Amino acid sequence: MSSALLPAQALPVDRVGLRLVTVGANGTLPNAVITSFSEDSAGFIWMGTASGVVRYDGYRFRLYGNRWGSAQDEMTLFVRTLMAARDSTIWVGTDFMGLARYDPALDRVVPVDLAPQVPIPFSVNALAEDANGRIWLATDDSGLVAVEPDGGLLHFREQDVRGLPSDRILSLVVDQQGTLWVGTWDGLVSLRPDGDQFQPANADGLLPRVPVTALLEADDGQLWIGTNDGQLWHMPISGARPKQVAEDSSGKIRGTVRTLLQVDSGDLWRTRCERSPFVGGQ
């Protein structure tokens, strides 16, 4: 996985008074495969790894939630994504073991039972929180799910005929107007906060109907869209015509666009995988 700056202009680290420090060397990090990061309101850094959830307090790493249940049925969690909500709850999306959250009273990560609507096994690719406190889950094969603040569930499937083009959801973002953008295996759609129908983002045919693997709303209101086949697009959240960013004559960026991030300077960073983490399809 590699990263690149868009636009290609940045200050060297020593010119802005920053120092890069390597942490987790010499086996102090429980697992070197890190899938996601989040910072809570107390300043703790939470990491999703191939062995569970890790918390870093600035001095040491602590492994949480790599196991639950009784001794005979304990199993290791592969964390695909995690998110610190506004109320400081740490939500965890796992590989095949569904949704979990950190319980501070128990000081461990516990499963969140979504059955019978969404029974295990299912995987969670992305998480997002809207203005109403709903936690949205992008599942790998079970559609789009929202956990209400009172514990209730909303569940959207391709078969519901509400405009969701695929049950395989790869990315999510809630914009400043409250609209939920959903990157699916079959393109990008949006859901307004007062709506119950998904609207295609490619109504004019400009955006391709390909797997959308990364989404970001930038400070200027532009929605950035990364795809499984290396395309990078941006457009206003108002839905104006999208524009493609090209790095070579093919019009594509090599490798799957995996993550998009805007830093304080306003520069946009993205990570990519030379081999796609999303293979197959429906």
N, C-alpha and C positions, 0 to 999 in steps of 0.2 A: 504494500500500500504506500502511496506517495502523495505529496501535497504540492499544490502550486498556487501562486498568488494571482488574483485577477483584480485590477490590472497588474502587470508584472513590474511593480515598483514598490520597494520596501526599504526601510532603514535597517542597516546592520544592527544586530542585537546590542553591541557595545556602544552604539551611538545614542541609544534611547535609555541607557542606564539600567538595562536588564541583564540578568545573568541566568543562563540555563543550568539547571541542576538535575542530575539524574537521580531518581529515587527508585527504590525497588530492586537495586542491584544485589548481587551476592545472595540471591534466594530469599530476600526479605519480603518480596511480593509473593503471595501464595500461588499465583498463576500468572504467567507472562502473556497469556492471551487476553487482551483487554478489548471488550466490545463496545463499551459506552462509559460516559462520565456524566456526573451531575453534582452540583454544589447545593447544600441545603442552607437554610436561613442562619444556622449556627456557624457556617463556614467549613463544615466537614465536606470532604470530597468522597463521593461514592462512586465505585467502579463496578461495572458488570464484567465478569470474567468467565472462563470456561469451567471454573470450579465453584462458582457462586458469587455472592456480593461481598465486596471489600470496601471498608471505610478507612480513610486516611485522615488523621487529625493533625498532620504537620510533623509528626514525630515517628509514628509507627502505623503499620497496617493491621487491620483486624478483619478476619474472615467471618462473614455472617451468612446464614441461610443457605449453606451449601448442602444441608441435609434437614429433613423434617420427618416426623412420624416416628413410629416405634423402631427399635433397633433392627427388627427383622425386615422392615420394608423401607429403610432409609435409602435415598438415592441422591446422587450428585446433580446439581443444577447447572446447566449451561445457560448463562444470562445473555439474551440477545439485546435487550435495551433496558434502561431504567430512567426514572424521572423523579425529581423532587417537586412535589406540588406546592401550591401557595401556602397551604396549611402545614408544610414541612413533612407530610407523609411521603415516604419513599416507596414508589410503585415500581415493580419489577416484572418485566416481560421475559419469559423463559422459553427454552426450546422444548416443545412437547409437553411441558408441565404447566402450561397456562400462566395465569396471573398470580403475583404474590405481592406482599407489602411488608415493610419493616414495622414490627410492633415494639415500641420502646418499652412498654411494660414488661414484656417477656424478653426483651433484648435479643430478638431473633427475627428472621424473615419467616412469614407464615403464608400458606396458600390462601387465595381468595376463591371461594367456591362459586362458580357461575352456572352450575348445573341447575335445572335440566336444559336451560336454553343453550348453553355452550359447554358441553361436557369435555373433560380431558380425555384424550390428548389433543391439545392444540398449541400452536406456537404464536408468540407475539413479536412482531417485527418493529413496532413503533408505538409510542405513547404521546398523548397530547391532552392538555387541560383547557376547557373553555371558560368563558366568563361566569358561567353558572356553576362552576365547580365539577362539571362532569369530567370523568377520565375516559378518554377515547382510546380504544385498543385497535391497532391494525393487526389482524390475525393472518396467519399464513394460508389458511384454507377454510376459515369459518366466518368470513365476512367482517363487517365493521361492528364493534360493540362499544357501548357507552355505559359506564357505571355511574349512576346518579348519586348525589350526596347522601340520600337516604338509603342507599343500597339497591335501589331498583335498577333494572337493566333496559337498555334499548339495543335492539339487534337488527341489523340490516343485512340482507342477503341478496345475491344476484337474482334469485328466483322471485323476489318480492315485487318486481316490476316497478321499482321506484327510482330507477336510473343508475343503480350501482352496477358497473359493467363487469365486475369480477369479484369473486369471494376471496381472492388472494390480494391482500392489502400490504403495500410495502412501505409507505411513508405517509406522514400526517403533519399538518401545521394549521393553527388557528390564527387568522390575521387580526389586525387591529380593529376591524369592523365586526369581528365575531364569526366570520365565515370560516367553516371548516373545509380545508382543501385535502383531498384524499388521492394519494398516488396508488394506483392499482396496477395489476398485471396487464390491464388493457386500457391504459391511459389515465388522464387526470380528470377528476370531477370535483364539484364543490357543493356544499350544503349550507344554506343560509341559516342563521340562528333561529328564525321563525318558520323555517321550511321543513317539508318532509319529502321533497323530491330532489335528487341529485342532478346537477346541471353539468353537462360536458364542457370542459374548458377549450375543447377544440372544435367548437361549433362551426367555425369558419374553415376548418380543415387544415389550418397551419400547423398546429401541434400534432405530432404523430401519435397514433394509438399504440404505444410501446410501454413496457414496464417503467413506471416512474419511481425511482429509488431514493430520491432526496428532494426535500422541499425546504425553502427558507423565505421568510418575509424580511426584506432588508429595511433599514431605517427610512429610506425614501419611498416606501410603499410598493416597491417592486417585488414581485413574487419570482423567485429563482427556482428552476426546475431541472433536476438532473435525471438522466435515464440509464437504463440497464445497458444500452448499446453505446454509451459515451456522449450523448447529446446534452448540451447545456443551453437552456432557454431562460428568458426573463420577460415579464410583462407586468403592467400595473394590476393591482388587485381589483381595479374597476372592470377588468376584463377586456381592455384594449388589445390591439394586435400584438401578439408575442414576437420577440426577436430572438434569433439563434446566435450564440457565441461560437465561433469556429476557431480552432487552433491549427488546422492544417487544411490542405486542399480537399480532403474528403468531407469537410464540414463537421467533423466529429472530434471529440477529445478521446484519446485512447483510454480504454478501460471503463468499467462501470463507475459512474459518479455515485459515491457512497455517502458522503457527508458534505454539507455546506455550512459555513460559519462566517459571520461578520464580526470583526473585532472593533475595538473602540476607535481606531483610526478611520474606520469606514471601509477598509479593504475587505474583500471577500476571499475566503479560502475554501478550497474543496479538497476532499480526499478521494482517491480512486483505487479500484482494485483491477489489476491486470486480468485476473480471472473473476468472473462474476460470482458473488455469493448467492445469487438467485438463479437457479437453473431449473429447467423443466417448465411446466406450465399446465394449464387446463384447457 
